[in-house]
Every structure is written in structure tokens, then in C-alpha cells.
């Protein structure tokens, strides 16, 4: 097996038939930290970020990492040190940004259901902007800001009704989605925002979906947003920044999304042609920064042949890697020790959780034996951050590899950790 057969980053590849993350062999990591185990490449994350930074060279732009993709503190710290702000969607995520030592003035607060308590926390912390997603939210945020004697900086998220051509669960820019203000209500919503004394209009926001692999949806959405900017400014409301969200896809299974710098070369050309090239720009990449930087090491527990299916039962499960069960998502699954001469068999790769939906990959051709190690690839995004303790399974340890150094950035949860916040009923 060759590096060319692996999706994603060159920092995760085979060396002498052993899967290696930067300078460390996967079997050594599994032996040291146990399995299942999330392993991330620092170099992969910084290389993905560098593509965006190249794309914005010479422009006024702020990259805000969409931390819902992976909110581990060390990863937030890494991106903060590289100059990123953060796109958050909860008060808990704000607390994580603060715990990572990041600059809260570079935080954008998105999400359709912000509570009054979350609004107060964000205003008191001094975040950069609220991405407001409904007319009702404007009224509540205005009231909270006035209660605190301050002004809330706002950008209104506009739903441009553009099909991102992605999975319906991660499409966010169509009329039927719950996100944002309808395109034909945007001007009236901006006029209402500008009239409220507790708000200050600073920008406009658009986000059309996730795992987008084509350029055209971005270009279409940009045209619709720029049309609105012109209409809003004609009405006397200045727009200081334009936020184009995130959503750029990664290579899971032969996917061919554009590179970030190539994508932004096209988008910036459109901005220039329409006279907006010198505006302050904001973007919110998530998956494209971390997705291909991660893998999950898992041990084969049992091989179970059947009349219709052969099952490869591993120690990772749907609570660790929820994307296949939730979206029927594809993750490449490869042996840690490659052997091109071994006889391969078709398996469904499944976990030990007591659900038929507990599968990681279907119909995978693998040469594998009990006790072998497998790697589930492209698990840096929406895996650990969406994991759970279902079946009282402790969440996995996480390791960040930097060259030939491995840093344990989250210890493995114990059973006691999973019920530490619970209480028994009093006796009697």
C-alpha cells in the first residue's frame, strides 16, 4: 500500500509498510496510549491553515476556526497561536476558547438558539460579533445588551437559498433549512437592527453548508450576498465586514474539493470585479482544517464469518465515531501494518455497541486477523466533538503528534468519569 492510496495529508503515510503519523509509527502510539485512540498531525492542521493564509495574502481577512469540528483545548491553542479567531455556537464553546487562552475579541457567535445567559456571557467577555439568525433573536439580544448597559455588535446571517449539493443534514443555505434570515427579509431585518439602540450593525454573514466540494455554490452565494450589501448600504446602513462562512469539503473517498487558496482566488476575483475587494472579510473553516489531520487507531477484537456478511469487530464504536451511523458517512479504513501479499476478505467493520447502527464501514476489503490494528482515516472533524458515553463507554484519549513527539492532549475517560456527576438516592 502506498501513500497515494490514502486520502488527505502527506503527513500520514506508510513507511516500510507501517502507517506513520509525521515521525511516529502508529503501532508505537497504540502500545503507548492504548486503543481506540484519536491521533492528530499538527503539521497537517497547520498546512491546511496555510492554504487559507496564502489565499488571503495582502487582504483584510480574519480566519475564525469553526470549533464545533473539533474543540479539544490543545487544538484551539494551536490555531489561536497561528492567528485564528473562533466561530462558536454555545456558551460552552466560549468557555473553551477562554480556557485555551485565545483572544475573545476574535470570536464570532453563531447558532439559531442562543440563550439570554449565553448572550450575557458573550457580551461580558467582549466577543467580536454575534451572527444573528432570526428577527426574534435581534429583539432579545437588544434587550440583553441594554440590561448590561452595552452595545452588541451584530452581523445578520442571510439564507441565500443556494444548494450546496451536499448531504441534507449538513446543508444550511436552502429555504427549508432552519438557519439564517430569508433573503427577501434581509433588508427589512437590517433596518430593524439599525433602529435598535442596543445593537450595532457591523457585517453580513452567509453559510450554505458543509463538506462542499464544488466552487459554483460559493460563487452563487457570494453574488446574492453582494447584491444584498449593495441594497443595505443604499438604505444607509454601512456593512463593515462580509462573512462567507466555511463548509469547504475534504477528501474522504476520492472527493476532489478545491484547495483553499485556489477557491479563494476565484472568490476574490469576483469580489474585486464587483468592487468589494478591500472590504474586511471573515471566514469560518472547520472540517477543512482538521478533518484529514486525524485518524482513529482501533484493534480487531474478533472476526465473525456469516452467511451474508463477514464482520470485523473492533474496539472503536459508533459512540466514538458517530458520522457513519448519523450520516452513512464514508471513512477509509486501512491496516496499520500493510501486507500486499495477504489474502483479503470483504468485511463490515463494526463496533461492540449494542445497536445494529454501530458500524464504521461496510463491505471493506481487508487482509486482517484478530489482534491486528486498523486505522479509520479522516477522523479529525466531527468525531471526538460528537462522541458520547453511550453504553457507559469512556471517551477516547487524544494524541497530537508534532514531528517525533506525541503529546497526550486528553486522557482516556474511566468508567468513574462517566458517572462522576451523578448521585444515588438517599438511603431509606
C-alpha positions in Angstrom: 0.0 0.0 0.0 1.3 3.4 -0.9 0.8 6.9 0.4 -1.1 7.7 -2.8 -3.8 5.4 -1.7 -4.5 7.4 1.5 -6.9 10.3 1.4 -5.8 13.6 2.8 -2.5 14.7 4.1 1.1 13.7 3.2 1.9 13.8 6.9 0.0 10.5 7.4 1.6 7.8 5.2 3.1 4.3 5.0 6.8 4.0 5.7 8.2 0.5 5.3 4.7 -0.8 5.2 3.8 0.8 8.6 1.3 3.6 8.9 3.1 6.6 10.3 1.9 10.0 11.6 4.6 12.5 10.9 7.7 10.9 12.6 5.9 8.3 14.7 4.7 4.8 13.8 1.1 4.0 14.6 1.8 0.7 16.5 4.1 2.5 18.9 1.3 5.1 19.6 -1.2 2.3 20.1 1.1 0.5 22.5 1.9 3.6 24.5 -1.6 5.1 24.7 -4.0 2.2 24.1 -6.8 1.8 21.7 -9.2 3.0 20.5 -7.1 6.2 20.1 -7.5 9.5 18.2 -4.2 10.7 16.7 -3.8 14.1 15.1 -1.0 15.6 13.0 0.0 19.1 13.9 1.8 19.6 10.6 -1.4 18.6 8.7 -3.5 21.2 10.6 -1.0 24.0 10.0 -0.6 23.1 6.3 -4.4 23.3 5.9 -4.5 26.6 7.6 -1.5 27.9 5.5 -3.6 27.3 2.3 -6.2 29.8 3.6 -3.5 32.2 4.7 -1.9 32.1 1.2 -5.3 32.7 -0.3 -5.8 35.9 1.8 -2.3 37.2 1.5 -2.5 41.0 1.1 -6.2 41.2 2.1 -8.0 42.3 5.2 -9.2 39.0 6.4 -9.8 37.1 9.7 -9.9 33.3 9.7 -12.2 32.1 12.5 -11.9 28.3 13.1 -15.4 26.7 13.4 -14.5 24.9 16.6 -17.5 22.6 16.6 -15.5 20.4 14.2 -13.0 19.6 17.0 -13.0 21.6 20.2 -10.1 20.0 22.1 -8.2 22.7 24.0 -4.8 21.9 22.5 -6.2 22.3 19.0 -7.8 25.6 19.9 -4.5 26.7 21.4 -2.6 25.7 18.2 -5.0 27.7 16.0 -5.0 30.7 18.3 -1.2 30.8 18.3 -1.4 30.7 14.5 -3.5 33.8 14.4 -7.0 32.4 14.2 -10.2 33.6 15.8 -13.0 31.3 16.6 -16.6 30.6 15.4 -18.6 29.4 18.4 -22.2 28.1 18.7 -22.6 27.9 22.5 -21.6 29.3 25.8 -19.6 26.2 26.5 -17.5 26.8 23.4 -16.9 30.3 24.6 -15.6 28.9 27.8 -13.3 26.6 25.9 -11.9 29.5 23.9 -11.2 31.3 27.1 -9.6 28.2 28.7 -7.3 27.9 25.6 -6.0 31.4 26.2 -7.4 32.8 22.9 -8.4 36.4 22.1 -12.1 36.6 22.7 -12.3 39.7 20.6 -11.8 37.4 17.6 -14.8 35.3 18.5 -17.9 35.2 16.3 -21.0 33.7 18.0 -23.3 31.8 15.5 -26.2 29.5 16.1 -30.0 29.7 15.9 -30.8 29.2 19.6 -28.6 31.5 21.7 -30.0 31.9 25.2 -30.1 35.1 27.2 -27.5 33.6 29.6 -25.2 32.9 26.7 -25.7 36.4 25.3 -24.8 37.9 28.6 -21.6 35.8 28.9 -20.5 36.7 25.4 -21.2 40.4 25.9 -19.4 40.5 29.2 -16.4 38.6 27.6 -16.2 41.2 24.8 -16.6 39.0 21.7 -16.2 40.4 18.3 -19.6 39.8 16.7 -22.9 37.9 17.0 -24.1 36.3 13.9 -27.8 36.8 14.4 -30.1 34.1 12.8 -33.6 35.4 13.2 -35.6 38.6 13.7 -36.7 37.4 17.2 -33.1 36.9 18.2 -32.4 40.6 17.3 -35.0 41.7 19.8 -33.8 39.5 22.6 -30.1 40.4 22.1 -31.1 44.1 22.1 -32.8 43.7 25.4 -29.9 41.8 27.0 -27.4 44.4 25.8 -29.5 47.3 27.2 -29.8 45.4 30.5 -26.0 45.3 30.6 -25.6 48.9 29.5 -23.6 47.9 26.4 -24.0 47.6 22.7 -23.9 44.2 20.9 -22.0 44.1 17.5 -24.2 42.1 15.1 -24.0 40.6 11.7 -27.1 39.0 10.3 -26.9 35.6 8.8 -28.7 35.6 5.4 -30.0 32.4 3.9 -29.3 32.8 0.2 -31.3 29.8 -0.9 -28.3 28.2 -2.7 -28.0 24.5 -3.0 -24.5 23.4 -1.7 -25.0 20.0 -3.2 -24.1 18.2 0.0 -25.8 15.8 2.5 -29.2 17.2 3.5 -28.3 17.0 7.2 -25.3 19.4 6.6 -27.0 21.7 4.1 -27.7 25.1 5.7 -28.5 27.6 2.9 -31.8 26.5 1.4 -35.3 27.9 2.2 -36.2 24.8 4.1 -33.2 25.0 6.5 -33.5 26.4 10.0 -30.6 28.7 9.6 -30.5 32.4 8.9 -32.9 35.1 7.7 -34.6 34.6 4.4 -33.0 36.5 1.5 -36.2 38.5 0.8 -36.4 39.5 4.5 -32.8 40.6 4.9 -33.1 44.3 4.1 -36.1 44.8 6.5 -34.2 42.8 9.2 -31.2 45.1 8.8 -33.4 48.2 9.0 -34.9 46.9 12.3 -31.4 46.0 13.7 -30.1 49.5 12.8 -33.1 51.0 14.7 -32.4 49.1 18.0 -30.3 51.1 20.5 -28.6 48.0 22.0 -27.2 46.8 18.6 -24.5 48.0 16.3 -24.6 46.6 12.7 -21.1 45.6 11.7 -21.4 42.9 9.0 -23.3 40.4 7.0 -22.9 36.6 7.2 -23.7 33.7 4.9 -23.0 29.9 5.3 -24.6 27.4 2.9 -23.4 24.0 4.2 -20.6 21.6 5.0 -18.5 19.2 3.0 -18.9 21.3 -0.1 -16.7 20.0 -3.0 -17.7 22.4 -5.8 -16.9 26.1 -6.4 -20.1 27.1 -8.0 -22.3 27.2 -4.9 -19.8 29.6 -3.3 -19.8 31.9 -6.3 -23.6 31.8 -6.4 -23.9 32.6 -2.7 -21.4 35.4 -3.0 -23.3 37.1 -5.8 -26.5 37.0 -3.8 -24.8 38.4 -0.6 -23.1 41.2 -2.5 -26.5 42.1 -4.1 -27.8 42.5 -0.5 -24.8 44.5 0.7 -25.5 47.0 -2.1 -29.2 47.2 -1.2 -28.5 47.5 2.5 -25.9 50.3 2.0 -28.2 52.2 -0.3 -30.6 52.2 2.6 -27.9 54.0 4.7 -26.7 51.1 6.8 -22.9 50.5 6.3 -21.6 47.0 6.2 -18.1 46.8 7.6 -17.3 43.1 7.1 -18.5 40.4 4.9 -18.5 36.9 6.4 -18.7 34.0 3.9 -18.8 31.2 6.4 -17.0 27.9 5.8 -18.1 24.5 4.6 -15.2 23.5 2.3 -15.0 19.8 2.0 -12.2 17.3 2.4 -11.2 14.1 0.7 -12.9 11.2 2.4 -13.3 8.8 -0.5 -11.9 10.2 -3.7 -13.6 13.6 -3.1 -11.9 16.4 -5.0 -12.7 19.7 -3.3 -10.6 22.7 -4.5 -7.6 23.7 -2.4 -8.5 26.6 -0.1 -6.1 29.0 -1.8 -7.5 28.1 -5.3 -11.1 28.5 -4.1 -10.4 32.0 -2.7 -8.5 33.1 -5.8 -11.8 32.7 -7.6 -13.9 34.2 -4.9 -11.6 37.2 -4.5 -11.6 37.8 -8.3 -15.4 38.1 -8.1 -15.1 40.4 -5.1 -12.7 42.6 -7.0 -14.8 42.7 -10.1 -17.8 43.9 -8.1 -15.8 46.5 -6.2 -15.6 44.8 -2.8 -12.0 43.6 -2.8 -10.9 45.9 0.0 -13.6 45.0 2.5 -12.8 43.3 5.7 -13.5 39.6 5.1 -14.3 36.8 7.7 -14.4 33.1 7.0 -15.2 30.2 9.3 -13.5 26.9 8.2 -13.7 23.9 10.4 -13.6 20.4 8.8 -11.1 21.6 6.1 -8.6 22.5 8.8 -8.7 19.4 10.9 -10.6 16.5 9.1 -7.8 14.8 7.3 -5.3 15.6 10.1 -6.8 12.8 12.3 -7.1 9.1 12.4 -8.5 6.6 14.9 -6.5 3.5 15.8 -8.6 0.5 16.7 -7.8 -3.1 17.5 -9.6 -6.1 15.8 -11.3 -8.0 18.6 -13.0 -10.8 16.6 -13.6 -11.9 13.0 -17.1 -13.3 12.6 -18.0 -15.0 9.3 -21.6 -15.2 8.3 -23.8 -16.5 5.5 -24.5 -13.0 4.1 -21.9 -10.8 5.8 -18.5 -11.2 7.3 -17.9 -9.0 10.4 -14.7 -7.5 11.6 -15.5 -6.4 15.2 -13.2 -3.7 16.5 -12.9 -1.8 19.8 -14.0 1.5 18.4 -17.7 2.1 18.1 -20.5 4.5 17.0 -20.2 6.5 20.2 -16.5 7.2 19.3 -17.1 7.7 15.5 -20.7 8.8 15.0 -20.5 10.0 11.4 -21.2 6.6 9.7 -24.2 5.9 11.9 -25.5 9.5 11.7 -24.9 10.4 8.0 -23.9 7.0 6.5 -20.6 8.8 6.0 -17.6 7.1 4.5 -14.2 6.8 6.3 -11.4 4.9 4.7 -10.3 2.0 6.9 -6.7 0.7 6.4 -4.4 -1.8 8.1 -1.7 -0.2 10.3 0.7 -2.9 9.0 0.3 -3.2 5.3 0.8 -6.6 3.6 0.0 -6.6 -0.1 0.6 -10.4 -0.3 -2.1 -11.4 2.3 -5.5 -12.7 1.2 -8.2 -10.1 1.7 -11.8 -10.7 2.5 -14.9 -8.4 2.5 -16.0 -7.3 5.9 -18.4 -5.0 7.6 -16.3 -3.2 10.2 -18.4 -2.9 13.3 -18.1 -2.0 17.0 -19.2 -3.5 20.3 -22.1 -1.2 21.0 -25.5 -2.9 21.3 -27.0 -1.3 18.1 -27.3 -2.5 14.6 -26.4 1.0 13.6 -22.9 0.5 15.2 -20.9 0.2 12.0 -17.8 2.1 10.9 -17.5 0.8 7.3 -19.5 -1.6 5.1 -18.1 -4.0 2.5 -14.4 -3.2 3.1 -11.8 -5.5 1.6 -9.2 -6.2 4.3 -6.5 -8.7 5.0 -6.8 -8.8 8.7 -6.5 -11.1 11.7 -7.7 -11.0 15.3 -5.4 -8.6 17.3 -4.4 -6.5 14.3 -4.6 -2.8 14.3 -6.7 -0.8 11.8 -6.8 3.0 11.2 -10.0 4.8 10.5 -8.9 7.8 8.5 -10.1 11.4 8.2 -11.5 11.4 11.7 -10.1 14.8 12.8 -13.5 16.5 12.4 -16.9 15.8 13.9 -15.8 12.6 15.6 -14.4 13.4 19.1 -16.6 16.5 19.3 -19.7 14.5 18.6 -18.7 11.4 20.6 -20.7 10.2 23.6 -20.7 7.8 26.6 -23.4 5.5 25.2 -23.1 2.0 26.8 -21.0 3.7 29.5 -18.0 3.8 27.3 -15.4 6.3 28.2 -14.4 8.8 25.5 -11.1 8.1 23.8 -7.7 9.5 24.6 -6.4 12.1 22.1 -2.8 12.5 21.0 -1.3 15.3 19.0 1.8 14.4 17.1 4.4 17.1 16.4 7.3 15.6 14.4 8.7 12.8 16.6 6.9 13.9 19.7 3.5 12.7 20.9 1.5 14.9 23.3 -1.4 13.4 25.2 -3.9 16.2 24.9 -6.9 14.3 26.5 -6.6 11.3 28.8 -8.9 8.3 28.3 -12.1 8.5 30.3 -12.7 5.9 33.0 -16.0 4.4 33.9 -15.9 6.5 37.1 -15.5 9.6 34.9 -18.7 8.8 33.0 -20.9 8.9 36.2 -18.9 11.4 38.3 -21.7 14.0 38.1 -24.5 11.5 39.2 -25.9 10.9 42.6 -27.6 7.9 44.2 -30.9 8.3 46.0 -30.6 8.8 49.8 -31.0 5.5 51.8 -34.4 4.8 53.3 
